Each structure stands twice: as C-alpha cells, then as structure tokens.
Amino acid sequence: MSRIAYVNGRYLRHAEAAVHIEDRGYQFADGVYEVCGLRDGKLMDERLHMERLARSLDALRIAMPVAPAALGLILREVVRRNGLTRDAGLVYLQVTRGVAPRDHPFPARPVNPSIVVTAKRLNMARIEAALSQGVSVITLPDQRWGRCDIKSVGLLPNILAKQTAREAGAYEAWLVDREGFVTEGSSTNAWIVDREGHLVSRPEGPDILSGVTRKVLLEAARSEGMKVVERPFTPEEAKSAREAFISASSAILLPVTQVDGQPVGNGAPGSLSLRLREAYMRHCELS
C-alpha cells in the first residue's frame, strides 16, 4: 500500500506530496508541529496534543488552519488511508504560516496557513528491544533558542545533538544548560529516580518542551502513589541515580541504563520505570 499524505486540502501519494518553494516553513522554519501516537489505530492523548498545537500557533501568531473538529477528521482519514486502523504508529501534523515572497517580517497581505499530515507504522520490534535492554545517552551543551516550549519545526540544534549521539553509539543526547542542569533530550524528555526513590522531572518552562507523554506520565505516577518531584537534576546526579529514562510519543518510555558511558543503577532497566510505563497505558486517552 502506498503511503498517503494530506497537504492543504488534498490527499496525495506520499511520493507526490509537496509544498510551495516559498512556503515559510521551508524558507524560515516558520511553523509548528505535533506528533501523536497511535495504539490499535486510535489517537493517543489527542486532546492534549491539540491543546499544545493551539498554544504553539498562538505563540507564533499563526491561525489554526481548519476548525478543530475538521482537523480531527483529517487525522483519522490519514490513518485510515494508510491502513493503520489496527496498528501502532505515529501521526505527524505540521502547520506553517503559509506561502509568501521571501521576507523576514510576516507577510504584508493575509495568507492561508499550510497544513501537512502524514502517518507511519512504528517499528515495535526496535522499541521492544530498547525497552528490554535499555538505552544509552550522552550529555551535550544545550545550544537551542530561548523558547523551547514552542513546538517549532526549527530543530537544527536538536538534529546536530541527535547525530552526535548516534555517532557516539548512543540512543539520545541529554542537553545541559549553562548552570549544569539537564534540560531534556534532543527529541525526548529526561527523567531520573533519585537515591531517595523520588521520580524527578525538570519543571515546565521555556527551556523545555512540555511533552504530552511527560504530562500523562506525571499524572499516572501521582495516581499510582509514586513520589514525584519537579526539579532540575545534573548529569552527575543522573549517573548516580537509581534509575533513569526518557519519554516521547514515539516510544512512551524507554529506560536509560547508561549516561556518558557510566551505568545507571545496576545497568538494567529499572522496576519503577517499567511500572510507570504500564501505568501510562492505563491513563492515556484513546480517541
């Protein structure tokens, strides 16, 4: 089956889908995106993803391209046309300011925002292997801009960090701010379980993207009676922690068993991490 994309009102074969050369997303990274997980063909935490999309668009002063109800229909139609109604996968949604002659200021005349939606099946074998064995991370300086809470398509520092991690044989890079604290991963949120057994996550703010999966994991942890502390932590604390893990819509939660070449805990996936992942599955909203 050929993959199908939605582009500005049309469903097209993935290989034929395209946007205008002067789309401001292409020219300036002037746009935002969301990635929503699929479980058994159902959207995971759609409401929270759409709320964050609205916040990101509002921060950049880009109009919502279609009504929320219509957007929900588009997402589901893309899922259906890609044959993912019973699968685990991801739906990618991107909205840019639209097409206009290349100039840094906003277009002088109103333009319609551009919207693209794609979907793909997840490699569950790869995720299961990472879940059972754990993954490694390295730490790098955080070189991103000051509004990481906006889910912007401008991801060049993230890309460079991820590539550096892969070249080092690691799964992810944890970014470290000027004060020496971990902010988040290049495409994930960062967590530890400290020596006292507290689940530790950096609090929301402009220096991290408030992950939807992170938000639901926090809710699930509190409902399960886990001790939660939202505070920064250092790479050194992570290396001496009981457990560590990363979270994202693509894999929910993956245990981190090594930081900068040093084992975390006993070097195996931690029991609290695995318990929390199961709790997430019970708390996420499917629609």
ZAMAR-135802 format. One line per 2 residues: number of its first residue (from 1); their letters; for each residue x, y, z of C-alpha. Coordinates in nm, 2 decimals, always signed. Example, Ala and Ser with C-alpha at 12.3 -4.5 7.8 and 13.67 -1.06 7.14 Angstrom:
REM residues 2
1 = AS = +1.23/-0.45/+0.78 ~ +1.37/-0.11/+0.71
This chain:
REM residues 287
1 = MS = +0.00/+0.00/+0.00 ~ +0.14/+0.34/-0.10
3 = RI = +0.16/+0.59/+0.19 ~ -0.08/+0.88/+0.17
5 = AY = -0.03/+1.24/+0.29 ~ -0.27/+1.53/+0.34
7 = VN = -0.14/+1.86/+0.20 ~ -0.36/+2.17/+0.21
9 = GR = -0.69/+2.01/+0.14 ~ -0.57/+1.71/-0.08
11 = YL = -0.49/+1.35/-0.01 ~ -0.19/+1.26/-0.22
13 = RH = +0.05/+0.97/-0.26 ~ +0.34/+1.03/-0.02
15 = AE = +0.59/+1.04/-0.31 ~ +0.39/+1.31/-0.49
17 = AA = +0.31/+1.53/-0.19 ~ +0.48/+1.87/-0.20
19 = VH = +0.46/+2.23/-0.07 ~ +0.54/+2.55/-0.25
21 = IE = +0.91/+2.65/-0.26 ~ +0.82/+2.98/-0.08
23 = DR = +0.63/+2.82/+0.20 ~ +0.77/+2.99/+0.51
25 = GY = +0.81/+2.66/+0.68 ~ +1.07/+2.57/+0.42
27 = QF = +1.23/+2.92/+0.40 ~ +1.23/+3.01/+0.77
29 = AD = +1.12/+2.72/+0.98 ~ +0.82/+2.95/+1.04
31 = GV = +0.58/+2.68/+1.17 ~ +0.50/+2.43/+1.44
33 = YE = +0.42/+2.06/+1.45 ~ +0.27/+1.78/+1.66
35 = VC = +0.34/+1.40/+1.67 ~ +0.05/+1.19/+1.80
37 = GL = +0.09/+0.82/+1.88 ~ -0.14/+0.55/+1.76
39 = RD = -0.24/+0.25/+1.96 ~ -0.46/-0.01/+1.79
41 = GK = -0.53/+0.26/+1.53 ~ -0.66/+0.51/+1.79
43 = LM = -0.51/+0.85/+1.86 ~ -0.33/+0.87/+2.19
45 = DE = -0.39/+1.19/+2.40 ~ -0.53/+1.37/+2.11
47 = RL = -0.69/+1.64/+2.33 ~ -0.36/+1.73/+2.49
49 = HM = -0.18/+1.74/+2.16 ~ -0.44/+1.97/+2.01
51 = ER = -0.42/+2.20/+2.31 ~ -0.04/+2.22/+2.27
53 = LA = -0.08/+2.28/+1.90 ~ -0.31/+2.58/+1.97
55 = RS = -0.06/+2.72/+2.22 ~ +0.23/+2.69/+1.98
57 = LD = +0.03/+2.85/+1.70 ~ -0.08/+3.13/+1.93
59 = AL = +0.28/+3.20/+2.04 ~ +0.38/+3.24/+1.67
61 = RI = +0.06/+3.43/+1.58 ~ -0.04/+3.17/+1.32
63 = AM = -0.41/+3.10/+1.27 ~ -0.54/+2.75/+1.31
65 = PV = -0.57/+2.62/+0.95 ~ -0.90/+2.44/+0.99
67 = AP = -1.16/+2.41/+1.27 ~ -1.06/+2.16/+1.54
69 = AA = -1.34/+1.92/+1.45 ~ -1.23/+1.92/+1.09
71 = LG = -0.87/+1.86/+1.19 ~ -0.97/+1.56/+1.39
73 = LI = -1.14/+1.42/+1.08 ~ -0.83/+1.48/+0.87
75 = LR = -0.61/+1.30/+1.12 ~ -0.83/+0.99/+1.12
77 = EV = -0.87/+0.99/+0.75 ~ -0.49/+0.99/+0.71
79 = VR = -0.48/+0.70/+0.95 ~ -0.74/+0.51/+0.75
81 = RN = -0.59/+0.58/+0.41 ~ -0.25/+0.45/+0.54
83 = GL = -0.41/+0.12/+0.66 ~ -0.32/+0.19/+1.03
85 = TR = -0.66/+0.14/+1.19 ~ -0.54/-0.16/+1.39
87 = DA = -0.17/-0.07/+1.43 ~ +0.08/+0.12/+1.65
89 = GL = +0.21/+0.42/+1.47 ~ +0.26/+0.79/+1.46
91 = VY = +0.06/+1.08/+1.30 ~ +0.27/+1.38/+1.21
93 = LQ = +0.10/+1.72/+1.18 ~ +0.27/+2.04/+1.06
95 = VT = +0.13/+2.39/+1.03 ~ +0.33/+2.68/+0.88
97 = RG = +0.25/+3.05/+0.83 ~ +0.20/+2.97/+0.46
99 = VA = +0.33/+3.08/+0.12 ~ +0.46/+3.43/+0.07
101 = PR = +0.75/+3.61/-0.11 ~ +1.06/+3.56/+0.10
103 = DH = +1.10/+3.84/+0.36 ~ +1.17/+3.81/+0.73
105 = PF = +0.86/+4.01/+0.85 ~ +0.52/+3.85/+0.85
107 = PA = +0.35/+3.87/+0.50 ~ +0.20/+4.21/+0.44
109 = RP = -0.11/+4.05/+0.30 ~ -0.30/+3.77/+0.47
111 = VN = -0.20/+3.42/+0.36 ~ -0.35/+3.08/+0.44
113 = PS = -0.15/+2.87/+0.68 ~ -0.02/+2.55/+0.52
115 = IV = -0.10/+2.21/+0.67 ~ +0.06/+1.87/+0.62
117 = VT = -0.04/+1.54/+0.78 ~ +0.14/+1.21/+0.74
119 = AK = +0.13/+0.88/+0.92 ~ +0.35/+0.58/+0.96
121 = RL = +0.37/+0.24/+1.13 ~ +0.60/+0.21/+1.43
123 = NM = +0.89/-0.05/+1.44 ~ +0.76/-0.22/+1.75
125 = AR = +1.05/-0.48/+1.75 ~ +1.30/-0.20/+1.78
127 = IE = +1.10/-0.04/+2.06 ~ +1.06/-0.37/+2.25
129 = AA = +1.44/-0.44/+2.22 ~ +1.52/-0.09/+2.36
131 = LS = +1.26/-0.14/+2.64 ~ +1.41/-0.47/+2.75
133 = QG = +1.77/-0.38/+2.72 ~ +1.76/+0.00/+2.80
135 = VS = +1.93/+0.27/+2.60 ~ +2.24/+0.49/+2.65
137 = VI = +2.26/+0.87/+2.64 ~ +2.54/+1.12/+2.62
139 = TL = +2.54/+1.48/+2.75 ~ +2.60/+1.78/+2.54
141 = PD = +2.57/+2.16/+2.59 ~ +2.22/+2.29/+2.52
143 = QR = +2.25/+2.53/+2.22 ~ +1.89/+2.58/+2.14
145 = WG = +1.69/+2.91/+2.14 ~ +1.51/+3.05/+2.44
147 = RC = +1.15/+2.93/+2.36 ~ +1.18/+2.55/+2.37
149 = DI = +0.82/+2.53/+2.50 ~ +0.70/+2.62/+2.14
151 = KS = +0.70/+2.30/+1.93 ~ +0.87/+2.47/+1.64
153 = VG = +0.99/+2.30/+1.33 ~ +1.32/+2.48/+1.37
155 = LL = +1.52/+2.18/+1.51 ~ +1.87/+2.22/+1.38
157 = PN = +2.04/+2.21/+1.73 ~ +1.84/+1.90/+1.81
159 = IL = +1.94/+1.74/+1.49 ~ +2.31/+1.80/+1.55
161 = AK = +2.28/+1.67/+1.90 ~ +2.10/+1.36/+1.79
163 = QT = +2.36/+1.29/+1.52 ~ +2.64/+1.34/+1.77
165 = AR = +2.47/+1.08/+2.00 ~ +2.43/+0.83/+1.71
167 = EA = +2.80/+0.88/+1.61 ~ +2.90/+0.81/+1.97
169 = GA = +2.69/+0.49/+1.97 ~ +2.42/+0.64/+2.20
171 = YE = +2.04/+0.64/+2.15 ~ +1.99/+1.00/+2.27
173 = AW = +2.17/+1.32/+2.38 ~ +2.07/+1.49/+2.70
175 = LV = +2.12/+1.87/+2.67 ~ +2.28/+2.06/+2.96
177 = DR = +2.22/+2.43/+3.04 ~ +2.48/+2.69/+3.14
179 = EG = +2.41/+2.61/+3.51 ~ +2.50/+2.25/+3.46
181 = FV = +2.15/+2.10/+3.47 ~ +1.99/+1.86/+3.22
183 = TE = +1.71/+2.03/+3.03 ~ +1.58/+1.75/+2.81
185 = GS = +1.68/+1.52/+2.53 ~ +1.72/+1.62/+2.16
187 = ST = +1.37/+1.46/+2.10 ~ +1.26/+1.33/+2.44
189 = NA = +1.21/+1.44/+2.80 ~ +1.46/+1.33/+3.06
191 = WI = +1.38/+1.17/+3.39 ~ +1.56/+1.00/+3.69
193 = VD = +1.46/+0.82/+4.00 ~ +1.69/+0.97/+4.27
195 = RE = +1.86/+0.79/+4.56 ~ +1.56/+0.86/+4.78
197 = GH = +1.32/+0.69/+4.53 ~ +1.17/+1.02/+4.40
199 = LV = +1.06/+1.04/+4.04 ~ +1.24/+1.36/+3.92
201 = SR = +1.15/+1.56/+3.61 ~ +1.25/+1.92/+3.52
203 = PE = +0.95/+2.15/+3.57 ~ +0.78/+2.32/+3.27
205 = GP = +0.92/+2.64/+3.14 ~ +1.06/+2.80/+2.83
207 = DI = +1.38/+2.58/+2.85 ~ +1.19/+2.25/+2.78
209 = LS = +0.91/+2.13/+2.56 ~ +0.63/+2.02/+2.79
211 = GV = +0.59/+1.67/+2.64 ~ +0.23/+1.54/+2.63
213 = TR = +0.37/+1.20/+2.73 ~ +0.56/+1.36/+3.01
215 = KV = +0.23/+1.52/+3.13 ~ +0.04/+1.20/+3.13
217 = LL = +0.33/+1.01/+3.29 ~ +0.33/+1.26/+3.58
219 = EA = -0.05/+1.22/+3.62 ~ -0.01/+0.84/+3.61
221 = AR = +0.28/+0.85/+3.86 ~ +0.08/+1.05/+4.11
223 = SE = -0.23/+0.84/+4.08 ~ -0.01/+0.53/+4.14
225 = GM = +0.12/+0.68/+4.46 ~ +0.47/+0.74/+4.33
227 = KV = +0.67/+1.03/+4.49 ~ +0.71/+1.30/+4.22
229 = VE = +0.95/+1.60/+4.24 ~ +0.96/+1.85/+3.95
231 = RP = +1.31/+2.00/+3.98 ~ +1.63/+2.02/+3.77
233 = FT = +1.90/+1.75/+3.80 ~ +2.26/+1.73/+3.69
235 = PE = +2.44/+1.47/+3.48 ~ +2.63/+1.36/+3.78
237 = EA = +2.31/+1.30/+3.98 ~ +2.17/+1.10/+3.68
239 = KS = +2.48/+0.88/+3.68 ~ +2.44/+0.80/+4.05
241 = AR = +2.06/+0.77/+4.03 ~ +1.86/+0.45/+4.10
243 = EA = +1.70/+0.47/+3.75 ~ +1.67/+0.69/+3.45
245 = FI = +1.45/+0.70/+3.15 ~ +1.33/+0.91/+2.85
247 = SA = +0.98/+0.98/+2.73 ~ +0.82/+1.07/+2.40
249 = SS = +0.51/+1.00/+2.20 ~ +0.71/+0.76/+1.97
251 = AI = +0.81/+0.51/+2.24 ~ +0.62/+0.63/+2.55
253 = LL = +0.91/+0.54/+2.79 ~ +1.25/+0.38/+2.74
255 = PV = +1.48/+0.30/+3.03 ~ +1.82/+0.47/+3.03
257 = TQ = +2.09/+0.23/+3.15 ~ +2.40/+0.43/+3.07
259 = VD = +2.49/+0.80/+3.08 ~ +2.82/+0.91/+2.93
261 = GQ = +2.94/+0.56/+2.94 ~ +2.86/+0.51/+3.31
263 = PV = +2.59/+0.26/+3.41 ~ +2.28/+0.39/+3.59
265 = GN = +2.18/+0.18/+3.89 ~ +2.27/-0.19/+3.81
267 = GA = +2.29/-0.12/+3.44 ~ +1.95/-0.27/+3.37
269 = PG = +1.60/-0.13/+3.31 ~ +1.46/-0.02/+3.65
271 = SL = +1.14/-0.16/+3.80 ~ +0.98/+0.18/+3.87
273 = SL = +1.04/+0.29/+3.51 ~ +0.87/-0.03/+3.38
275 = RL = +0.59/+0.01/+3.63 ~ +0.53/+0.37/+3.52
277 = RE = +0.52/+0.27/+3.15 ~ +0.24/+0.02/+3.23
279 = AY = +0.06/+0.29/+3.43 ~ +0.07/+0.53/+3.14
281 = MR = -0.10/+0.27/+2.92 ~ -0.39/+0.27/+3.17
283 = HC = -0.41/+0.65/+3.19 ~ -0.36/+0.77/+2.83
285 = EL = -0.67/+0.89/+2.64 ~ -0.76/+0.69/+2.32
287 = S = -0.99/+0.85/+2.06
